[in-house]
Amino acid sequence: MTRDEAPDVTQDASRTVFELWRQDDNGNRFLMSGHPDRATAEAAVAAMEAGVQHKQLYFLVERAR
């Protein structure tokens, strides 16, 4: 499949997943969860950051399914 034949996932939200990742203070990265839309993914980030503060970085990655 060429790039021109690849489906445009930006137009089809059902084909996208938002992954919540955590990076610790040693640079290790861990997949925490996957979410069907940005709103629920951002809510999960907010919930993780609301607890006791640690040297953790939480970030989202948007991926095509």
C-alpha positions as CSV (number, residue, x, y, z in Angstrom):
1,M,0.0,0.0,0.0
2,T,1.4,3.4,-0.9
3,R,1.0,6.5,1.1
4,D,-1.7,7.8,-1.3
5,E,-3.7,4.6,-0.7
6,A,-3.5,4.7,3.1
7,P,-6.7,5.7,4.8
8,D,-7.0,9.1,6.3
9,V,-7.4,8.3,10.0
10,T,-7.7,12.0,10.9
11,Q,-11.2,12.0,9.3
12,D,-12.4,8.9,11.1
13,A,-12.3,9.2,14.9
14,S,-13.3,5.6,15.3
15,R,-10.0,4.6,13.9
16,T,-8.0,6.6,16.4
17,V,-6.9,5.7,20.0
18,F,-5.4,8.1,22.5
19,E,-2.7,6.4,24.7
20,L,-1.8,7.6,28.1
21,W,1.9,7.2,28.8
22,R,3.9,7.8,32.0
23,Q,7.6,8.6,32.0
24,D,9.4,8.2,35.3
25,D,12.4,10.2,36.6
26,N,14.8,7.6,35.0
27,G,13.3,8.1,31.6
28,N,11.5,4.8,31.5
29,R,8.2,5.0,29.7
30,F,5.1,2.9,30.4
31,L,1.8,2.6,28.6
32,M,-0.9,3.3,31.2
33,S,-4.2,3.1,29.3
34,G,-5.9,3.6,25.9
35,H,-8.9,5.9,25.3
36,P,-11.3,6.2,22.4
37,D,-11.3,10.0,22.4
38,R,-9.2,12.9,23.5
39,A,-11.6,14.1,26.2
40,T,-11.5,10.9,28.2
41,A,-7.7,10.6,27.7
42,E,-7.2,14.2,29.1
43,A,-9.5,13.3,32.0
44,A,-7.3,10.3,32.8
45,V,-4.2,12.5,32.7
46,A,-5.8,15.0,35.0
47,A,-6.7,12.2,37.4
48,M,-3.1,10.9,37.4
49,E,-1.7,14.3,38.0
50,A,-4.2,15.1,40.8
51,G,-2.5,12.8,43.3
52,V,0.6,13.1,45.3
53,Q,3.3,14.8,43.1
54,H,6.1,12.6,42.0
55,K,8.8,13.0,39.3
56,Q,6.4,11.6,36.7
57,L,5.5,13.0,33.3
58,Y,2.1,12.0,31.8
59,F,1.5,12.5,28.1
60,L,-0.9,11.5,25.4
61,V,0.0,9.8,22.1
62,E,-2.6,9.7,19.3
63,R,-2.4,6.6,17.2
64,A,-4.3,5.1,14.3
65,R,-5.8,1.7,15.1
